[in-house]
Amino acid sequence: MHIVDTEDALKTMHIIADTREQDTNRARRRYAAFGCPVDRAKLDFGDYSALFYLPDNKVFTLADKASVERKMNLDELCMCFCQARKRFTREFERAKAAGARIYLLVEGASWEDAYAGKYRSQMSPEALVASMTAWMARYDCHIIMCDEETTGRLIRDILYREGKERLMKMAEGSEDG
């Protein structure tokens, strides 16, 4: 694939939204902010991934390579580290087993909020930060925090960049499609 083919493929980007993501007004605003088509499909890990169309109607998917797991706030993240920890761990274990990169995006939060306990959960700030940093070390997870208004664009930009890097490696012959 030539660099021109890579640029052409990037123009065909579709975001894949996991079928378990609820269809809410918030989700529809997020989808609109993607600025590209959204396909719903079951993902093995994460809430969002992407696909690109290559020449000869081939599809290049990031679903087994990179995804974004979105949480609406620190309270939801605390729930994942407490009551839903087994399920959350299994999801990240699947990503790790696939050799995939996973981004954990938390809306309306900051590291300062986590350290200061600015959330409703009874989970202590020390335990929350320990779980977050353990996830980064254990699963090569990237934790990103942003305002809700930024989420759609940021998800799109992360997946676009992941796609571009991988498509460029394919064009150079160093990665399989």
Phi, psi and omega per residue, in radians:
M1 nan 2.274 3.106
H2 -1.438 2.898 3.120
I3 -1.029 -0.596 3.091
V4 -1.108 -0.724 3.097
D5 -1.081 -0.673 3.106
T6 -1.069 -0.822 3.133
E7 -1.095 -0.696 3.100
D8 -1.111 -0.751 -3.141
A9 -1.101 -0.712 -3.131
L10 -1.065 -0.533 3.128
K11 -1.223 -0.259 -3.110
T12 -1.695 0.166 -3.044
M13 -0.951 2.342 2.974
H14 -2.145 2.376 2.995
I15 -1.458 2.383 3.030
I16 -1.747 2.100 3.067
A17 -1.807 2.242 3.138
D18 -1.023 2.458 -3.105
T19 -1.133 -0.308 3.125
R20 -1.431 -0.167 3.055
E21 -1.212 2.224 -3.096
Q22 -1.282 2.517 3.115
D23 -1.472 1.635 -3.133
T24 -2.100 2.952 3.067
N25 -1.037 -0.704 3.103
R26 -1.033 -0.779 3.134
A27 -1.133 -0.713 3.140
R28 -1.124 -0.646 3.071
R29 -1.137 -0.714 3.122
R30 -1.091 -0.806 3.141
Y31 -1.056 -0.734 3.122
A32 -1.066 -0.631 -3.130
A33 -1.243 -0.306 3.115
F34 -1.074 -0.634 -3.128
G35 1.238 0.363 3.091
C36 -2.656 2.904 3.138
P37 -1.071 2.633 3.110
V38 -2.082 2.207 3.051
D39 -1.930 2.411 3.077
R40 -1.732 2.263 3.120
A41 -2.725 2.753 3.104
K42 -1.297 2.228 3.061
L43 -1.863 2.506 3.125
D44 -1.299 -0.419 3.080
F45 -2.734 2.603 -3.137
G46 1.412 2.899 3.131
D47 -1.710 -0.438 -3.073
Y48 -2.450 2.468 2.977
S49 -2.524 -2.822 -3.094
A50 -2.622 2.831 3.013
L51 -2.432 2.767 -3.105
F52 -2.407 2.530 3.116
Y53 -1.672 2.244 3.138
L54 -1.811 2.958 3.076
P55 -0.973 2.757 3.137
D56 1.111 0.508 3.077
N57 1.051 0.428 3.058
K58 -1.442 2.598 3.130
V59 -1.989 2.282 3.040
F60 -1.886 2.051 -3.096
T61 -1.950 2.527 3.023
L62 -1.643 -0.027 -2.993
A63 -0.934 -0.536 3.115
D64 -1.811 0.162 -3.052
K65 -2.150 -0.594 -3.086
A66 -2.783 2.461 3.095
S67 -2.677 2.903 3.079
V68 -2.073 2.194 3.043
E69 -1.772 2.052 -3.067
R70 -1.824 2.360 3.012
K71 -2.136 2.439 -3.043
M72 -1.347 -0.268 3.106
N73 -3.038 3.104 3.131
L74 -1.166 -0.512 3.111
D75 -1.084 -0.770 3.111
E76 -1.133 -0.681 3.105
L77 -1.115 -0.735 3.086
C78 -1.016 -0.734 3.126
M79 -1.055 -0.693 3.125
C80 -1.138 -0.581 -3.139
F81 -1.480 -0.224 -3.132
C82 -1.948 -1.589 -3.046
Q83 -1.052 -0.652 -3.068
A84 -1.824 0.391 -3.022
R85 -1.049 -0.702 -3.124
K86 -1.091 -0.802 3.127
R87 -1.119 -0.777 -3.129
F88 -1.089 -0.741 3.105
T89 -1.085 -0.785 -3.137
R90 -1.035 -0.698 3.139
E91 -1.089 -0.795 -3.139
F92 -1.252 -0.539 3.055
E93 -1.139 -0.681 3.091
R94 -1.093 -0.744 3.117
A95 -1.094 -0.781 -3.133
K96 -1.096 -0.753 -3.141
A97 -1.093 -0.558 3.118
A98 -1.402 -0.157 -3.073
G99 1.287 0.425 -3.060
A100 -1.585 2.688 3.041
R101 -1.658 2.337 3.128
I102 -2.212 2.315 3.098
Y103 -1.824 2.266 3.094
L104 -1.829 1.884 -3.082
L105 -1.806 2.164 -3.126
V106 -2.029 2.108 -3.116
E107 -1.410 2.590 3.007
G108 1.050 0.610 -3.062
A109 -2.478 2.913 3.052
S110 -2.608 2.865 3.058
W111 -1.080 -0.613 3.124
E112 -1.083 -0.705 3.090
D113 -1.103 -0.736 -3.136
A114 -1.098 -0.837 -3.141
Y115 -1.123 -0.576 -3.091
A116 -1.548 -0.057 -3.130
G117 1.226 0.548 -3.123
K118 -1.495 1.225 3.091
Y119 -2.811 2.929 -3.032
R120 -1.538 -0.323 -3.095
S121 -1.061 2.687 3.057
Q122 -1.436 -0.069 3.118
M123 -1.119 2.297 -3.102
S124 -1.220 2.645 3.085
P125 -0.989 -0.675 3.135
E126 -1.081 -0.753 -3.141
A127 -1.195 -0.701 3.127
L128 -1.109 -0.879 -3.130
V129 -1.102 -0.685 3.103
A130 -1.080 -0.752 3.121
S131 -1.138 -0.752 -3.140
M132 -1.094 -0.817 -3.119
T133 -1.234 -0.563 3.061
A134 -1.118 -0.729 3.129
W135 -1.085 -0.698 3.115
M136 -1.096 -0.776 -3.111
A137 -1.279 -0.770 -3.020
R138 -1.279 -0.682 -3.012
Y139 -2.020 0.205 -3.084
D140 0.870 0.740 -3.086
C141 -1.540 2.417 3.089
H142 -1.805 2.071 -3.141
I143 -1.720 2.174 -3.110
I144 -2.191 2.390 3.099
M145 -2.154 2.445 -3.111
C146 -2.748 2.982 3.035
D147 -1.295 2.670 -3.131
E148 -0.958 -0.662 -3.095
E149 -1.105 -0.421 -3.084
T150 -1.573 -0.301 -2.980
T151 -0.939 -0.903 -3.081
G152 -1.032 -0.835 -3.141
R153 -1.128 -0.708 -3.108
L154 -1.168 -0.743 3.076
I155 -1.020 -0.824 3.132
R156 -1.056 -0.817 -3.091
D157 -1.133 -0.686 3.104
I158 -1.087 -0.851 -3.082
L159 -1.235 -0.600 3.048
Y160 -1.054 -0.836 -3.113
R161 -1.139 -0.728 3.077
E162 -1.036 -0.787 3.121
G163 -1.092 -0.786 -3.114
K164 -1.068 -0.826 -3.131
E165 -1.046 -0.751 -3.096
R166 -1.278 -0.664 3.092
L167 -1.150 -0.656 3.100
M168 -1.133 -0.679 3.092
K169 -1.140 -0.666 3.083
M170 -1.091 -0.751 -3.133
A171 -1.088 -0.581 3.117
E172 -1.421 -0.165 3.137
G173 1.502 0.259 -3.093
S174 -1.827 0.075 3.086
E175 -2.570 2.457 3.125
D176 -1.479 2.668 3.094
G177 -1.492 nan nan
